[in-house]
Amino acid sequence: MNLRLNLLPWRERQRLVELRNFRLVFLGSLFAAFVVVMLVDRFAHLRLKQQAAAGLQRQQQLQSLDGQVARLEQLREAHTGLRRQVDVLGALRSSQQGVPQLLIEIELAMPHGMQLTRLDVQGDRLQINGLAVSPAVLAQFMRDLQRSPILLDLE
C-alpha cells in the first residue's frame, strides 16, 4: 500500500485542477479532431459524387460525339460516292461532247459514191462499215479522215 502524505493541501487542489483542465483540453481536442475528420470525410464524399457526376456527363458527351463522328463518317462516305458519280458523269459528258464533232468530221470526209452501213464507238475506238463504189473513193475517204484532229491512228 502506498500512502502519500500531502503537506500542502493547496498543491493537491492545484494538481487536481490542472488534471481536470488537462482532461477537458484533451477531450476538447479529441472532439475537435473527430469533427475535422468527419468534415474531411464529408467533403471527400461530396467530391467523389461530383467526380462521378462529371464522369457520367463526360461519358454522355463522348457518346454524343461518337454519334456525331459516325454521322460524319457516313456523310464522308456518301460524299466520296457522290464525288465518284460526278466524276463518272463528267467523263460521260465529256465523251458525249466529242460524239457530235466526230459525226461532223465523218460527214465532211464522206465523198460521193460511199454509203455507211454501220458506225460503232466503244471507248476511244471507232469502227466504220460501209460500201464504196471504187477503191479510189475509199482512199479519198481515208485521206479526208486523216486530216481530222479528232481521229488518230486510222487503219
Secondary structure, DSSP 8 states (H G I E B T S, - for coil): ------S-HHHHHHHHHHHHHHHHHHHHHHHHHHHHHHHHHHHHHHHHHHHHHHHHHHHHHHHHHHHHHHHHHHHHHHHHHHHHHHHHHHHHHHHHHHHHHHHHHHHHH--TTEEEEEEEEETTEEEEEEEESSHHHHHHHHHHHHT-SS--S--
